[in-house]
Amino acid sequence: MRQLPKFYDPNLIVGFETSDDALVYQVRDDLAVVQTVDFFPPVVDDPYLYGQIAAANSLSDIYAMGGDPALAMNLICFPTCLPMEVMGEILQGGYSKVQEAGAIIAGGHTIDDPVPKYGLCVTGFMHPKAVLPNSSCREGDLLVLTKPLGIGILNTAMKAQLTDSATEKQVTDNMSTLNKYGKDAVAKVGGANACTDVTGFGLLGHALEMAQGSGKTIEIFSKDVPFLAAAEEFAKMGIVPAGAYENMHYIKNDVEISSTVPQFLSDILADPQTSGGLLVSLPEKQALHLVQELNGVTPCAQVVGQVVNPKEKAIIVR
């Protein structure tokens, strides 16, 4: 594989070097542009709800950097065999979340594709000094998570029609909740050093990116990690998405998991999330304050780990 060309631009605050959530480009002393793009195939049958989830997921990267979304462009792949009304519902669902975010959709692009796919290219703005990269954790920081895990496992169970309506609503409510409210609480409390959102690489994969980018080790408190209740049952049944196993295979050399951690919980920690929550690294005092601010505002608010000086493994699960 050819290496990507290296270049230097003093205005590029965050690029692709640290596997961060979005690019950040400074345009003047008090203003930076944050930009990201994301799209994926349906995770639910309802087209309007699918549009909401895909849009919430796309907007999330802007919030993970500490920015505020302002403009969005639709990206949609759609088969000609489906009614155009279905596309309309997908776009309406996406519009509802962009509107909730306080941004606007200003166009987009559509292509014919046998598998529907939808998402957004999003542009946001922020102060250059307020950027929250994933690579600036500090020793002694605590990690706060704003959404429970288990989404990938439960989506797999939902596709097999093994879940009840209450569980399905819990899953879709979590996926469609904007990380705007978590980001606003982080900004209100202040003092955050790093942030990312937990999506396809699971909690362990995204925590690993934070640890390696920061040159630290992150300890995960497995007993404190929140997850949707039904995820335990299905994980124990072996209903785990392939992505969880792929994630664990990718990170296995950098992660140490205590023998006391049950297998189902290990699977949940590697479970790929769709539109997951924020993982925020900040000093203990601010972390505890943030948990209080988040209660009742986001699906969960829990301290799930801490940052320590580098050890043999980048991630240690206790």
C-alpha positions, 0 to 999 in steps of 0.5 A, a space after each residue: 500500500 502506498 503511503 499518503 503524502 505528508 504535508 505541512 500547513 500551519 493552519 491545519 490544527 487536526 488532520 489524519 495523523 492521530 485518527 481523530 474524528 474530524 479535521 480542524 482548520 484555522 481560518 483566523 485567530 478566533 475561528 476554525 472550521 471543523 469538517 467531517 463526512 459519514 454515511 452507512 446502510 440502514 440499521 433499522 427498517 423505518 426510513 425516517 428513523 434511519 435518517 435520524 440515526 445516520 444524521 445524528 451519527 454524522 453530526 457526532 464527529 463535530 461535537 466530539 471535536 468540541 465544535 458546533 455544526 452549521 452546514 450539512 450536505 446530504 449524501 444518499 445512495 438509493 436503488 431505483 427499485 424502491 419508491 421515491 417516497 422512501 428516500 423522502 422519509 430518509 431525508 426528512 429524518 436527517 433534516 429533523 436532526 440537523 434542525 435540532 442541532 441548529 444547523 441547515 442542510 444546503 444541498 447534497 448528492 445522490 447516486 443510484 446504488 442497489 444498497 441504500 446508504 445515507 449520511 452527511 458531510 458536515 461543516 462546523 465552527 469553533 474557536 481554535 483554542 477550544 479544540 478537543 482532539 483525541 490525543 491530549 489525555 493527561 495523567 490523572 484524567 478520568 474518562 466519562 462516557 455519555 451513552 451506554 454500550 451494546 448497540 451493535 449486539 442489539 442491532 444484530 439481535 433486532 435483525 434476527 427478530 429476537 428483541 421486544 419492542 421496548 428494547 428496540 425503542 431503547 436502542 433507537 432512542 440511544 442511536 438517534 440522541 444527538 451528542 450536542 447535549 453531552 458536548 454542551 455539558 462538557 463546554 459548560 464544565 470546562 477543563 476537558 483535555 481530550 474527547 472522541 465519540 465511540 462508534 465502529 471501533 467500540 469503546 476499547 478501539 477508540 480508547 486505544 486511539 486516545 491512549 496511543 495518540 496521547 502517549 499514555 495508558 488508559 485503564 478501563 473500569 469494566 464494572 462501571 461501564 454502562 451497557 443496555 441491559 438486554 446486551 448481556 443476554 444476547 452476548 452470552 448467547 453468542 449473538 455478537 456482530 462480526 465487527 466486535 471480533 474484528 475490533 478485538 483482533 485488531 487491538 489484541 496486542 495493545 490491550 490487557 484484559 483481566 481474567 476476572 472480566 467475563 467474556 460477555 463484558 469483553 464482547 460488549 467493550 469491543 462492540 461496534 457502536 452506531 451513533 455512540 456517546 462521547 468519551 471525555 478525558 478530564 481532571 477528576 474534579 471536572 469529571 465528577 462535575 460533568 457527571 452531575 451535569 450530564 444526569 438527565 441530559 444524556 442517556 448515561 453519565 458514568 466514569 469508566 476509566 482513568 489515564 495513567 503513565 504509559 505501561 506495557 499495554 496501552 489499554 488495561 481492563 480491570 
